[in-house]
Each structure stands twice: as C-alpha cells, then as structure tokens.
Amino acid sequence: MNETNDFYKDLQLDKNATDNEIKKQYKKLAKLYHPDRNIGKEEQFKKIQNAYEILSDKQKKQKYDISISSSIFRNFNVKLGRSFEINSNININIKFKLQEIFNGGKRRVTYNRKIKCTKCNGMGCEKQEQLEECIQCHGKGIIKSVINLGTDFLNSIQECRRCGGSGNYIDNKNKCKQCSGSKICNKQEKIIIQIPKGIRNNIKISFQNLGNGSGNLVVLFTELKDLTYERNGNNLIFIRKINIYKMINYIELVNHPTLGDILLEHDKAINLYKIYYVSNDGFPCILSGKKGFFYIKFIFDYIEHVDLELVDKDEFDNMNYKKYNIK
C-alpha cells in the first residue's frame, strides 16, 4: 500500500463519517463507477471497493484510524531532533488607547523564551563522545512499522520514544547539569516596545530572533474599545450625545488628543443625520504621518427636563478656549 493512500478520500468522505454514511456513499459511488456503466473506470471502481472493504469492517477500520492519526510524518517532511530544533515564534498582545494613536507610546514587556542551552551549546551533554547512538532506532530517530489490515498493509512512521527523535541517547550521568539533557533552557527577556503613531487595530509587527531559538517575537496591537469615538481610515469621528435644547443651541467643550480642550459650536439646529466636519486633525498615517479629518456625530439623548443654566452659551464667553464652528 502506498503510504499516502487515503480510504476516506477514495470514498469522498470526512474522517468522522458514520458507518451508515460510509455504506450509503459506497453504494452511490459503486453505481457511478461500475465498469458495466462506465468503461475505463475500472481502477477507480477497485479503489472504492478496497476502501469500503477496510472502512466497513470495524476491526480493520479501527487499525486504519489509529495508524493515520499516529503517523504524523506521512504527508510532509519533518526535521527530527538531531540538533537544536526549537525555533518558533512567540505571540504577545499589546492594547493601546486613543491618545497613543496620536502620540505613540511605549510598553515594557517581560516574557520567557526558550534558547539553546548556554552550557552544553544545545548538545545535551558536555562532550561529543558522550552522545551514544540510540539502540532502538539505530540512530535514525524514527521507528517504522507495518500494520496488517487484512487484505492490505499500511506503513507507519513514528518518532522514536527512547531518544525523542534525535537518534542519539545520553546516559543520565552524562547529561548536562544545566538543561538535564533537554538541550534548551529558559531565558527571561525584558524589552521596550514602541507603539508607532497612527497604529491601527490588529496590526502585527515581528521582532527578529526574539522568539524561541531563532524564531521571532510577534506583537499584535489591538485597540481598546471606546464608545466615545469611531475610526474611519485616518478620520476621527467623535460620538456625542445631545439633548433637545443643545440641538438648537449647540456649544460644547470637548477634549481632543492633540488639540486639548476645544470649544465646538454651531449657529444652526443640529441635524442628527449629518456628520459634521471640525478640522484637519484626524489620525496620523502610520507611514507618512499625514493627518485625516476630525468629525463629530450626534446621537439624540432624550431627557424630560433640561437645566438651562447648564447649557447657557454665555458661560463660555470668558473662557480662553480655541473655538471651532462645525460644518
């Protein structure tokens, strides 16, 4: 049998197919590819018959299912652990706020990574001659076996359990005192990660050789949810609740990440279906630094009573704030 033979694929079935589904699919395909109906489909018909013979027998199917789940090396090449093979990425998440999109920021990050043992240089023992050839796999790092399925045979390849796939065996007395023969050790890293201006949600940035071994540290930047604003490209849209009085007499003090406290006003009644332009002070582009636009959008906030003294425009006359007439 070819190691890549897939009986489930021959019957066009998922590996979780039930006995009833296997039976129905076999009848359907057998009728479709029967040589009496389709000349030249004899090989395909034999494949279907062979697959059904294995999958319809509970004992044969059980052996086959075990073999395909354990033979992890069948469909791709695997580098066994003959040398230091722990290179992999480490993923961390950094959350950022509105202020940091405009001004950038910094984060101190502490994490653990696996590196080649510094004492034995990833060998597992102090001297080369202390590495012995594994007697179970004869230095190959893999164990080959043949599973009898009754009418057919299946080749299975598995990692050697005795040497862990390295092909070498180290006696306990010769194992490295620092890594205990594992060839790796943990290292705590403390780094400062810059949050670039204009950072966008779900952006990933890789830092080379800061993962496990020579793998990378991959940082996912995610924006903290804030219902007071929306982002549309590089445009900043403030979301403001407004009552009936403010709709016809709008003036409001708001805080912008770079402009600070500013006074927004409008000389006409507010249209709830319109997004108002304020200025060219939106988010900076992460590449060019060019800013988008700053807008404001209103949501009606119904209240039964309005204290006119709290929204009187006269109270802002003597305040030294920069004013913006929204359009």
N, C-alpha and C positions, 0 to 999 in steps of 0.2 A: 504493500500500500504506500502510496505517496504520502509524505508527512503532512502535506498541505491539504489532503483530501478532507472535504467538509460535507458530511452527510446531510446536515441541516440545509446547507446551501443547495445541495443537489435536489432537495425536495422543496426548495424555496420557502423555508420555514424559519421562524425565530427559534433560538435555542431553548426558550421556555415553552415551546409548543406542547400541548397535552397529547395524550395517546389518541384521543378522538380526532384532534386536529391533524395528527400525523396520518391517521388512516384515511380521512377524507381527502387530504392533499395528495396522497399516493394514488388513490382511485382516479382523481381528477387528472393528474399528470400521466398516469399509465394509459388512460384513454386517449390523451392528447398525443403522446409519443409512441403509441403502439405501432410496430412495424407494418402491420396489416393496413393501417390508415395512413402512415407517413413513411414512405420509402426513404431510406438514407438516415433515419433517426435511431438506428439500432443501438449505437453506442450510448446515446442519451437515455434510451429505454433501459439499458443494462445498469447505468448509473443509478437510475431511480429505483430499480429492483434491488440493487445492492444496498442502497441507503435504507430502504424500507425494511429489508431483512435484519439490519442491525438495530434500527430505531424502534421496530415493533416488538423486539424481544427484550424483556425487562432487564435480564442479566447482561446481555450484550450492550444495551443502551447505557446501563449504569457504568460499565467499564469504559465505554467510549466517552461519556460525560466527564468522568474523573480524569481521563487522560488529557482531554482538551483544556480542562481548567488548570491542571498542574503543569502542563508542558508550556511554560511561558516563553520559551525560546523558539517556538516553531516558525513563526511568520516574520521574525525580524532578527537582525544580528545583535548580539549582546556582548559588551565588553565585560568579561569576568574580572573578579577582583585580584588579578595577578599583581597589580600595582595599586597605588593610591588613587581610588576612583570615587570620590565623594563630591565631585563638582556639581553643585546645584544652586539655583537662585534662592534667595531669602526674600519674602514679600512682607512689607510693612505698610501701614496706612497712616497718613497724616491728614488731620482735619484742619481746615482753615476758615477764617471768618471774613466778612465783608471788608474790614479795614485792611486785611493782608492782601486782598486782591489789588488794592490801590497802592499800597506802600511796600509790599513784600514782607518777609519776616524770617525768623529763624526757629529751628526746633533742635533741642538737644535730644539725641536718640541713643539709648543703650540697648544692646541686643547681644545674643550669643551666636557664634558661628563655629562650624567645625573646620579645623585646619589639619594639615599633615603634622603628625607628632614631631615636635622640635628636637626630641632627644634621640629617637631612632631614625629620623628622617623618613617616616612612613613605611619602614620595613617591618616593624613589629618585634624586632629583636635587635640587639646591639651589633651583632656580627653577621656577615653574609653566610658564613659556613653553618650558622645555627638554623638556617632555613632547610627543612627536610622536605623531600618530595612526598606528597600525600599518597599513602599506600592504597587508599580506597579508589581514587580516580586516576592514579598513576601520573599525577602532575597536570592533568587536563582541566581540572576544575569542574567537570561535568560528568554526570552518570547517564549512560544511555541504557534504555531498556525496551523490550518489545512486549506489547500487550496483545494477548490472543483474544480475538473477538469471535472465535468460532470458525467462520468462513474467511476471515481476513486477519491481518496483523497491523498493529499501529505502533510506529516508532515514537518513543517518548524521550525527551532530553530534559534533564533537571540539574540544577546546581548541586554540587557535592556538599552535603551537610557537614562533613568532617572538617573540611578546610574552608567552607564558606565561599567556594568558587575560585579561590586564589591559586589552587594547585600546589600550595606549599603548606607544611604543617610545622608549628613551633611548639616544642616541648615547654610545659609550664615553667620549668626552672629557667628557661632562656628568654621568656617573654619580657618585653620592655617594661621596666618598673613604672614608667610614667603613663603609658597608654594601655598596659596589660595585654599587649599583643594586638590591640584593635587597629593600630596604625594611625589613629586620629586622636585629637584632643580638642577640648572646647576652649574658645577664646572669647572674652568679653570685649566688645567694641563700644567705644563712646565717640560719637561723631556729631557734628553740627550740620544740619541740612538747611539749605537756603530755600525759602519759598519765593519763587520769582514773581515780580509784578505782573499782573494780568493772568495769573494762574487760573486755569479752567477746571471745572469739575471732571473727575475721573481721568486726569492726565497721569501717565506713568513715566517716571524718569529712572533710568538704570545707572548705578554706580559700579563700575567695573572692578572685579576682583575683591569685592567686599561681601560676597556671599559665602557659601560653604566651599572650601577649597578655592578654586579659581572662578567660581560662579559669581554672579552679580547680586547686588542688593537692589531690589526693585521697589521703588516707593510709589504708592498710589495716593494721589492727592484728592481728597473729597471735600466738598463744600458743606459746611454746617448749614442745616436748614434754617432759613429765616423768612418768616412770612411778611416781613415789612418791605421786601423788595423782590423784583424779578430781574432776570438777566436774559437779554436777547442779543446774542453775539457779544459785542463790546458795549452795548447800550444798557444803561442802568435805569430801571423803572421803579420809582418809589411807589408803594401802595399806601394810600392814606384813607382813613375812614372820615366821612364828612356827614354832618347833620343838615337839616333843612335850612337853618339860619346861615351856616357857612357857605352853603351853595349859592346864596345870593349876596353874600358879604364876605368873600373869601380873603383871608390873610392868615398866614401860619408860619411859625418858626420851626425849621427843621434842621437836622444836623447831617451834613454831607461829609464823607470820609476825608476829603482833602480841602474842601471849602470851609469846613467848620459850620458854625451856626449861621444860617442864612434865612432871610425873610422872603417868603413866597406870597404873591398877591395876584389878584385878577379883578379887572374892572367890570366884568360881566358875570352873569349867572353861570355856574359850573355845569357843564354837560357831562353826565355820568358815562356816556358812550364814547367819549373822546379821551385820547391820551395826550397830555399837554407837554409841550417842549419847554425845558427850563434853560439849558445851556449846553456847551460842548465839553462837559465834564463827566463823561461816562467812564467805563472801564478802560485801562490802558491795554493795548495789544501786547501779548506776551513776546512777540517777535520785534515789532517796530516801535512800540511804546506809544503809537498814535492812539488818541482817546476817541471813544464813541460818544454818543449823545446821552444827556441826562433828561429823563422824562418823569412825569408824575401821573398816576392813575388813581381815580377816586372810587371808593365803594361807599354806598349810602348806609349810614348808621342811624337807624330810627330811634329817637328818644322822645318821650312825651313832653318834657319840659326843658327849655333852654335858658340858662342864666346869661342874660345879655351882657352883663359886666365882664364875663369871662372871654367873650369873643369880640369885644369892642375894639375897632381899629385904632381908636385914639390912644390906647395904651402902648402902641408900638412907635408912636411919633418921636419920642425922645430916646429911643433905643438905637445904639450905633451898630446896626447890622446891615450887611450888604443886601440890597433888595433885588429880587428877580420877578419880573412880570411874566407869568406863564402864558404861553401862546397855544 
